[in-house]
Protein backbone atom coordinates (compact mmCIF):
# COMPACT_ATOMS: atom_id res chain seq x y z
CA UNK A 1 0.00 0.00 0.00
CA UNK A 2 2.81 2.39 0.91
CA UNK A 3 4.47 1.78 -2.47
CA UNK A 4 1.23 2.47 -4.36
CA UNK A 5 0.73 5.79 -2.56
CA UNK A 6 4.35 6.78 -3.22
CA UNK A 7 3.98 5.87 -6.89
CA UNK A 8 0.80 7.91 -7.30
CA UNK A 9 2.34 10.92 -5.57
CA UNK A 10 5.48 10.62 -7.71
CA UNK A 11 3.55 10.43 -10.97
CA UNK A 12 1.42 13.43 -10.01
CA UNK A 13 4.48 15.40 -8.97
CA UNK A 14 6.21 14.65 -12.26
CA UNK A 15 3.25 15.36 -14.49
CA UNK A 16 3.55 19.12 -14.77
CA UNK A 17 7.22 19.92 -14.29
CA UNK A 18 8.07 20.93 -17.83
CA UNK A 19 6.43 23.48 -20.12
CA UNK A 20 7.34 21.28 -23.10
CA UNK A 21 5.19 18.49 -21.63
CA UNK A 22 6.12 15.30 -23.43
CA UNK A 23 4.55 13.07 -20.80
CA UNK A 24 2.29 10.33 -22.10
CA UNK A 25 0.54 10.06 -18.76
CA UNK A 26 1.09 6.28 -18.81
CA UNK A 27 2.95 4.22 -16.23
CA UNK A 28 5.18 1.60 -17.84
CA UNK A 29 5.44 -1.00 -15.09
CA UNK A 30 4.99 -4.51 -16.43
CA UNK A 31 2.25 -7.05 -15.83
CA UNK A 32 2.35 -6.98 -12.03
CA UNK A 33 3.08 -3.28 -11.68
CA UNK A 34 6.52 -3.88 -10.25
CA UNK A 35 8.91 -4.23 -13.19
CA UNK A 36 11.91 -2.04 -13.70
CA UNK A 37 12.40 -0.53 -17.15
CA UNK A 38 15.59 -2.59 -17.46
CA UNK A 39 13.47 -5.74 -17.73
CA UNK A 40 10.75 -4.45 -20.03
CA UNK A 41 12.73 -4.78 -23.30
CA UNK A 42 11.67 -1.64 -25.15
CA UNK A 43 7.99 -1.64 -24.10
CA UNK A 44 8.16 1.86 -22.60
CA UNK A 45 7.69 5.02 -24.66
CA UNK A 46 9.23 8.44 -24.13
CA UNK A 47 7.18 10.27 -21.55
CA UNK A 48 6.05 7.17 -19.63
CA UNK A 49 6.51 7.05 -15.86
CA UNK A 50 8.97 4.24 -15.08
CA UNK A 51 10.89 2.63 -12.23
CA UNK A 52 14.61 2.06 -12.75
CA UNK A 53 17.79 1.13 -10.90
CA UNK A 54 19.75 3.35 -13.33
CA UNK A 55 18.10 6.80 -13.47
CA UNK A 56 21.11 8.33 -15.23
CA UNK A 57 20.56 5.95 -18.15
CA UNK A 58 16.79 6.23 -18.54
CA UNK A 59 15.35 9.34 -16.89
CA UNK A 60 14.44 12.68 -18.40
CA UNK A 61 15.98 15.12 -15.94
CA UNK A 62 13.68 17.92 -17.09
CA UNK A 63 11.23 16.21 -14.71
CA UNK A 64 11.51 15.25 -11.06
CA UNK A 65 13.14 11.96 -10.10
CA UNK A 66 11.74 10.28 -6.99
CA UNK A 67 13.94 7.81 -5.14
CA UNK A 68 12.46 5.09 -2.92
CA UNK A 69 13.42 2.61 -0.22
CA UNK A 70 14.07 -0.18 -2.74
CA UNK A 71 17.25 1.38 -4.17
CA UNK A 72 15.48 2.41 -7.35
CA UNK A 73 13.93 5.57 -8.74
CA UNK A 74 10.69 6.57 -10.42
CA UNK A 75 10.88 9.10 -13.21
CA UNK A 76 9.74 10.08 -16.68
CA UNK A 77 11.42 7.93 -19.35
CA UNK A 78 13.52 9.91 -21.79
CA UNK A 79 12.88 7.46 -24.63
CA UNK A 80 16.57 6.77 -25.09
CA UNK A 81 19.24 5.00 -23.11
CA UNK A 82 22.36 6.86 -22.05
CA UNK A 83 24.47 5.60 -24.95
CA UNK A 84 21.89 6.95 -27.42
CA UNK A 85 21.59 10.27 -25.61
CA UNK A 86 25.33 10.90 -25.40
CA UNK A 87 26.34 9.66 -28.88
CA UNK A 88 27.60 12.61 -30.81
C-alpha positions in Angstrom: 0.0 0.0 0.0 2.8 2.4 0.9 4.5 1.8 -2.5 1.2 2.5 -4.4 0.7 5.8 -2.6 4.3 6.8 -3.2 4.0 5.9 -6.9 0.8 7.9 -7.3 2.3 10.9 -5.6 5.5 10.6 -7.7 3.5 10.4 -11.0 1.4 13.4 -10.0 4.5 15.4 -9.0 6.2 14.6 -12.3 3.3 15.4 -14.5 3.5 19.1 -14.8 7.2 19.9 -14.3 8.1 20.9 -17.8 6.4 23.5 -20.1 7.3 21.3 -23.1 5.2 18.5 -21.6 6.1 15.3 -23.4 4.6 13.1 -20.8 2.3 10.3 -22.1 0.5 10.1 -18.8 1.1 6.3 -18.8 2.9 4.2 -16.2 5.2 1.6 -17.8 5.4 -1.0 -15.1 5.0 -4.5 -16.4 2.3 -7.0 -15.8 2.4 -7.0 -12.0 3.1 -3.3 -11.7 6.5 -3.9 -10.2 8.9 -4.2 -13.2 11.9 -2.0 -13.7 12.4 -0.5 -17.2 15.6 -2.6 -17.5 13.5 -5.7 -17.7 10.8 -4.4 -20.0 12.7 -4.8 -23.3 11.7 -1.6 -25.1 8.0 -1.6 -24.1 8.2 1.9 -22.6 7.7 5.0 -24.7 9.2 8.4 -24.1 7.2 10.3 -21.5 6.1 7.2 -19.6 6.5 7.0 -15.9 9.0 4.2 -15.1 10.9 2.6 -12.2 14.6 2.1 -12.7 17.8 1.1 -10.9 19.7 3.4 -13.3 18.1 6.8 -13.5 21.1 8.3 -15.2 20.6 5.9 -18.2 16.8 6.2 -18.5 15.4 9.3 -16.9 14.4 12.7 -18.4 16.0 15.1 -15.9 13.7 17.9 -17.1 11.2 16.2 -14.7 11.5 15.2 -11.1 13.1 12.0 -10.1 11.7 10.3 -7.0 13.9 7.8 -5.1 12.5 5.1 -2.9 13.4 2.6 -0.2 14.1 -0.2 -2.7 17.2 1.4 -4.2 15.5 2.4 -7.4 13.9 5.6 -8.7 10.7 6.6 -10.4 10.9 9.1 -13.2 9.7 10.1 -16.7 11.4 7.9 -19.3 13.5 9.9 -21.8 12.9 7.5 -24.6 16.6 6.8 -25.1 19.2 5.0 -23.1 22.4 6.9 -22.0 24.5 5.6 -25.0 21.9 7.0 -27.4 21.6 10.3 -25.6 25.3 10.9 -25.4 26.3 9.7 -28.9 27.6 12.6 -30.8 
